[in-house]
Amino acid sequence: ISYAGCAAQVFVCFFCSSAEFYLLTIMSYNRYVAICKPLHYGTLLGSRTCVHTAAAAWGSGFLTALLHTVNTFSLPLCRGNAVEQFFCEIPQIVKL
């Protein structure tokens, strides 16, 4: 895999996993409000709030993935810029 392909693959992997964790956190808060404060559910979690929290989860996932990818690929490489595997993993990058 090429260096740019590896960077893109690491970014997408970090983005999907971190955005999923943020969305699961938001879903757990949604269930908490639905169970513990059912009468206030409509006022606490309206449609605008849901859209804003989902956008915040995707934005935070993007920022987290960008920071991790930039920090990982800012390391100097000693043995070229081609990973000898199809799937680019962080330990393989560190070996370079």
C-alpha positions in Angstrom: 0.0 0.0 0.0 1.3 3.5 -0.7 2.0 6.1 1.9 -1.0 8.3 1.0 -3.2 5.2 0.9 -2.0 4.2 4.3 -2.7 7.7 5.7 -6.2 7.7 4.2 -6.9 4.2 5.6 -5.7 5.2 9.1 -7.8 8.4 9.0 -10.9 6.6 7.9 -10.4 3.9 10.6 -9.9 6.4 13.3 -12.8 8.6 12.1 -15.3 5.7 12.0 -14.3 4.3 15.4 -14.2 7.6 17.3 -17.4 8.9 15.7 -19.1 5.6 16.7 -17.9 6.0 20.3 -19.2 9.5 20.4 -22.6 8.5 19.0 -22.8 5.6 21.5 -22.2 8.1 24.3 -25.0 10.3 22.9 -27.3 7.3 22.6 -26.6 6.4 26.3 -27.5 9.9 27.3 -30.7 9.7 25.3 -31.7 6.5 27.0 -30.9 8.0 30.4 -33.1 11.0 29.8 -35.9 8.7 28.4 -35.8 6.5 31.5 -35.0 8.9 34.3 -36.7 12.0 33.1 -39.5 10.9 30.8 -41.7 14.0 31.3 -38.8 16.3 30.4 -37.7 14.3 27.4 -39.3 16.5 24.8 -37.8 19.7 26.2 -34.3 18.2 26.9 -33.9 16.4 23.6 -35.8 18.1 20.8 -35.0 17.7 17.1 -32.5 20.6 17.1 -30.6 19.1 20.0 -30.4 15.7 18.3 -29.1 17.3 15.1 -26.6 19.4 17.1 -25.3 16.4 19.1 -25.0 14.2 16.0 -23.1 17.0 14.2 -20.9 17.4 17.3 -20.2 13.7 17.3 -19.2 13.6 13.6 -17.1 16.8 14.1 -15.3 15.5 17.1 -14.7 12.2 15.3 -13.2 14.1 12.4 -11.0 16.2 14.7 -9.8 13.2 16.7 -9.0 11.3 13.5 -7.2 14.2 12.0 -5.1 14.8 15.1 -4.2 11.1 15.4 -3.3 10.7 11.7 -1.2 13.9 11.6 0.7 12.9 14.7 1.2 9.4 13.5 2.5 10.4 10.0 4.6 13.2 11.3 7.1 10.6 12.6 10.3 10.3 10.5 10.5 7.2 8.3 13.7 5.1 8.2 13.0 2.5 5.6 11.0 4.1 2.8 7.4 4.9 2.5 5.8 1.6 1.4 4.1 -0.7 3.9 4.4 -4.4 2.9 0.9 -5.3 3.8 -2.6 -4.7 2.3 -4.0 -3.3 5.5 -2.1 -0.4 7.1 -1.8 -0.8 10.9 -0.1 1.5 13.4 2.5 -1.0 14.5 3.6 -1.5 10.9 4.0 2.3 10.6 6.0 2.5 13.8 8.3 -0.2 12.4 9.1 2.0 9.4 
